[in-house]
Amino acid sequence: MKRCARVIGSGGYLPETIRTNEDISKLVDTSDSWIVERTGIKTRRIAGEDETAASMAEIAARQAIEMASIEAGEIDLIIVATGSPDRVYPSTGCILQHRLEIQQCVAFDVQAACSGSIFAMSIADQYIKTGAADKVLIIGSEICSRLIDWTDRGTCILFGDGAGAVLLESTDEPGILSTHIHSDGGFEDLLYCPNPQVATASAKDEKGVITMKGNEVFKVAVNTLGRIVDETLATNNLDKSDIDWLVPHQANTRIIAATARKLKMSMDQVVLTLENQGNTSSASVLLAFNEAIRDGRIKRDQIVLLEAFGAGFTWGSALIKY
């Protein structure tokens, strides 16, 4: 029997605190209209002092487990995608495993910046297809607000906090049709967050905050995501019209619109959440996916393209028959 990975549950969590563009305009020289025009973002969520990547991941995970109607102990593997872990080690995956009171499973983290959840899905797909796991929990959880220099107009307007989850199960029917992941470290200086414990290059690096050359990142992202769309369609012998939904990484409406044009898709077929969430890095694709599943937009047997681009650079896609 051919083994496939199928989505059986999803979940999401957003912190209560909302930070508006007007709030940010009190910190830096900007305005609501300037931010909306360039990014599409109006508000974002900010984690509370007592919240961590693991605590948010737990809430999203329990929602996915409840939707799937399984016991947490049935999970064979936990993969957490995060660039803002609770600790350098142990992994946030291990901390989440303990919070879920699961003892007999493997747990680890994946760090691929904003592409993290796509990378995690690709890894989970391989585990299931090879028979190494039957049920895999994937989480993207980020507290980006603690990695931000709130005096840097180029980055503080973009990011928010949150966690998204999907639960995959082995099946003999098509689920994840293909995944495609790529990296190119040659662009490392265009978008990065240094480790302040080891940074020696500059005083700014010692702050441990996100640094980004926005225009350069934008250009590479648009071109790269166009290529990943072509690669995904070609692998599956599909036409653009076969895709029912695009669930993109929520970074910038202009980048998302460019990908939709590549697919000749109406924006009505694109799941957008960044207006009220901002860029939640590795959590964004799974948060958007969960929202569209739970509000009924994405239905069983529809074809969904998930894609993301992040620091590294990293980029990837997952084509799913939901």
C-alpha atoms as one frame of an Amber mdcrd trajectory, in Angstrom:
protein
   0.000   0.000   0.000   1.290   3.425  -0.934   1.509   5.670   2.111   0.418
   9.305   1.875   0.200  12.108   4.434  -3.236  13.656   4.933  -4.237  16.674
   7.029  -6.640  15.559   9.769  -6.528  18.570  12.075  -5.468  22.191  12.329
  -5.254  24.884  14.955  -4.131  28.420  15.590  -3.486  30.923  18.338  -3.074
  34.703  18.368  -2.171  36.692  21.502  -4.767  39.092  22.877  -2.768  42.316
  22.639  -3.267  44.230  19.381  -0.727  46.790  18.175  -2.076  49.133  15.512
  -0.269  51.184  12.904  -1.242  54.261  14.917   0.540  52.764  17.931   3.691
  52.282  15.871   3.485  55.804  14.457   4.098  57.016  18.026   7.399  55.115
  18.055   8.795  55.868  14.593   8.167  58.304  11.725   5.390  56.496   9.881
   1.622  56.486   9.423  -1.238  54.054   8.968  -1.603  54.950   5.275   2.146
  54.545   4.623   2.224  51.082   6.201  -0.981  49.879   4.547   0.110  51.083
   1.102   3.476  49.310   1.254   2.573  46.148   3.167  -1.178  45.708   3.531
  -0.818  45.416   7.315  -3.135  47.314   9.674  -2.648  45.539  13.012  -0.579
  42.739  14.509  -0.708  40.664  17.715   1.893  40.957  20.461   2.599  38.141
  22.931   2.137  38.760  26.639   5.071  38.734  29.034   4.177  35.246  30.258
   3.768  33.766  26.771   6.425  31.785  24.895   6.691  29.952  21.600   5.921
  26.709  23.445   2.913  28.050  25.342   1.358  29.394  22.139   2.233  26.181
  20.291   0.413  24.154  22.937  -2.847  26.021  22.382  -2.666  25.588  18.590
  -1.646  21.938  18.974  -4.543  21.078  21.257  -6.974  22.577  18.742  -5.509
  20.388  15.977  -5.652  17.294  18.187  -9.282  18.016  19.076 -10.249  18.504
  15.421  -8.542  15.224  14.499 -10.387  13.376  17.290  -7.281  11.541  18.448
  -5.416  11.238  21.731  -2.182  13.213  22.074  -0.373   9.980  22.924  -1.005
   8.689  19.380   1.407  11.274  17.926   4.696   9.746  16.740   6.580  12.929
  15.852   6.454  16.615  16.767   8.200  19.197  14.573   8.221  22.817  15.695
   9.274  25.503  13.224  10.484  28.586  15.056  13.099  31.296  14.946  12.188
  32.497  18.438  12.565  29.376  20.603  12.000  29.347  24.350  15.600  28.263
  24.846  18.648  27.533  22.686  18.173  24.005  23.991  16.265  21.899  24.735
  14.197  22.386  21.617  10.792  24.000  21.738   9.552  20.692  20.310  10.709
  18.861  23.427   9.172  21.514  25.674   5.886  21.206  23.765   6.018  17.415
  24.002   6.219  17.705  27.789   3.389  20.245  27.911   1.212  17.848  25.908
   2.181  15.016  28.322   3.458  12.829  25.480   6.341  10.545  26.398   6.803
   8.126  23.519   7.505  10.273  20.487  10.329  12.130  18.762  10.371  15.942
  18.991  12.681  18.534  17.463  12.813  22.034  15.960  13.327  23.261  12.403
  14.829  26.699  11.772  14.170  27.906   8.228  12.839  31.373   9.119   9.534
  32.204   7.413   9.692  28.975   5.369   9.907  26.862   8.518   6.425  25.346
   8.441   6.841  24.313   4.781  10.187  22.695   5.610   8.559  20.931   8.575
   5.735  19.685   6.359   8.239  18.315   3.853  10.092  16.450   6.616   6.834
  15.094   8.044   5.755  13.920   4.598   8.953  11.884   4.242   8.550  10.337
   7.694   5.027   9.215   6.865   5.786   7.981   3.344   8.693   5.838   4.568
   6.674   4.358   7.417   8.781   5.987  10.127   5.707   7.742  11.568   1.931
   7.466  11.313   0.828  10.710  12.965   2.906  13.904  12.904   2.186  17.211
  14.615   3.622  20.304  12.891   3.717  23.673  14.624   4.910  27.090  13.522
   5.215  29.351  16.565   6.868  32.756  16.762   7.315  35.688  19.117   8.792
  38.046  16.541   8.040  41.105  18.673  10.951  40.228  20.964  13.366  40.188
  18.016  12.360  43.641  16.770  14.115  46.973  17.127  11.054  49.149  17.708
  12.971  52.204  16.495  13.652  50.612  13.073  10.825  51.680  10.758  11.806
  49.099   8.147  11.105  46.099  10.380   8.896  47.129  13.315   5.888  47.671
  11.039   6.006  44.146   9.656   6.042  41.462  12.305   3.563  39.909  14.742
   3.270  36.914  17.047   1.239  33.708  16.870   1.176  29.944  16.377  -0.348
  27.629  13.768  -0.638  23.849  13.702  -1.488  20.950  11.430  -1.767  17.269
  12.254  -0.898  14.753   9.552  -1.876  11.086   9.395  -0.825   8.195   7.187
  -3.435   7.235   4.586  -3.616   5.347   1.306  -5.413   8.236  -0.410  -3.733
  11.355  -1.852  -3.061  14.064   0.716   0.222  15.937   0.429   0.836  15.626
  -3.312   4.368  17.050  -3.232   6.678  19.340  -1.295   9.552  21.404  -2.645
  12.156  23.123  -0.459  15.250  25.148  -1.362  17.975  27.236   0.270  20.640
  29.713  -0.816  22.885  31.035   1.934  24.480  33.527  -0.421  21.810  36.021
   0.609  22.424  35.716   4.341  23.139  39.427   4.863  19.903  40.676   3.300
  17.691  39.381   6.115  19.025  38.067   9.389  18.758  38.028  13.158  22.094
  37.610  14.964  22.703  35.590  18.108  23.726  38.228  20.670  25.634  35.631
  22.672  28.140  35.142  19.853  27.782  38.271  17.697  31.016  40.224  17.334
  30.548  42.114  14.073  28.878  45.246  15.416  27.084  46.791  18.345  23.828
  46.437  16.408  24.316  42.685  16.037  24.816  42.425  19.778  21.235  43.623
  20.231  19.987  40.442  18.602  17.336  42.112  16.447  16.098  41.511  12.909
  17.964  43.373  10.167  16.521  43.532   6.654  17.251  45.184   3.318  13.630
  45.311   2.257  13.867  46.266  -1.424  16.434  43.574  -2.195  14.419  40.926
  -0.330  11.259  41.916  -2.197  12.877  41.475  -5.629  14.316  38.043  -4.872
  11.100  36.853  -3.217   8.875  37.677  -6.180  11.152  35.924  -8.682  11.784
  32.917  -6.468   8.147  32.292  -5.635   7.317  32.438  -9.329   9.791  29.614
  -9.960   8.462  27.480  -7.102   4.964  27.726  -8.586   6.252  26.431 -11.932
   8.187  23.618 -10.246   5.176  22.508  -8.198   2.765  22.462 -11.141   5.225
  20.635 -13.409   5.916  17.916 -10.847   2.215  17.178 -10.506   1.300  17.616
 -14.194  -1.253  20.249 -13.244  -2.438  23.443 -14.877  -2.757  26.709 -13.014
  -6.522  26.366 -13.179  -6.340  23.136 -11.144  -5.379  25.044  -7.992  -8.392
  25.926  -5.831  -6.623  27.941  -3.142  -3.330  29.722  -2.605  -2.200  29.935
   1.029   0.928  32.097   0.969   3.348  33.253   3.619   1.878  36.488   4.912
   4.701  38.963   4.355   3.503  41.626   1.949   0.361  42.007  -0.168   2.399
  43.008  -3.211   4.438  39.783  -3.098   1.262  37.746  -2.602  -0.501  39.502
  -5.475   2.457  38.788  -7.769   2.237  35.056  -6.966  -1.520  35.076  -7.571
  -0.963  36.705 -10.976   1.558  33.989 -11.778  -1.179  31.426 -11.114  -3.780
  33.563 -12.951  -5.824  33.392  -9.758  -8.335  35.879  -8.458  -7.424  37.320
  -5.054 -10.709  35.757  -3.915  -8.870  32.413  -4.146  -6.026  33.640  -1.945
  -6.151  33.278   1.841  -5.040  36.593   3.342  -4.527  37.168   7.053  -1.671
  39.674   7.219  -3.982  42.706   7.428  -4.706  41.902  11.073  -1.788  39.598
  11.902   1.282  40.984  10.170   4.163  38.686   9.319   4.231  35.882  11.896
   7.190  34.194  10.174   7.000  30.382  10.355   3.499  30.538  11.867   1.874
  32.533   9.076   1.096  29.833   6.501  -0.370  27.473   9.090  -2.394  30.252
  10.732  -3.889  31.173   7.350  -4.481  27.519   6.429  -6.258  26.883   9.728
  -8.432  29.984   9.388  -9.609  29.003   5.913 -10.337  25.423   7.006 -12.301
  26.500  10.040 -14.376  29.155   8.266 -15.273  26.669   5.522 -13.480  28.236
   2.588 -11.148  25.277   2.101 -13.165  22.111   1.642 -12.292  18.436   1.388
 -10.843  17.287  -1.960  -9.826  20.802  -2.984  -6.267  21.442  -4.194  -4.351
  23.905  -2.020  -0.929  25.412  -2.699   1.032  26.535   0.352   4.209  28.549
  -0.252   6.721  30.611   1.689   9.948  32.569   1.422  12.274  33.491   4.258
  15.729  34.407   5.503  18.554  32.237   4.289  17.229  32.587   1.737  14.872
  29.643   2.103  11.753  28.979   0.073   9.339  26.144  -0.492   5.888  24.892
  -1.348   3.501  22.129  -0.413   0.696  21.027  -2.713  -2.126  19.429  -0.777
  -5.342  17.681  -1.659  -7.258  18.583   1.461
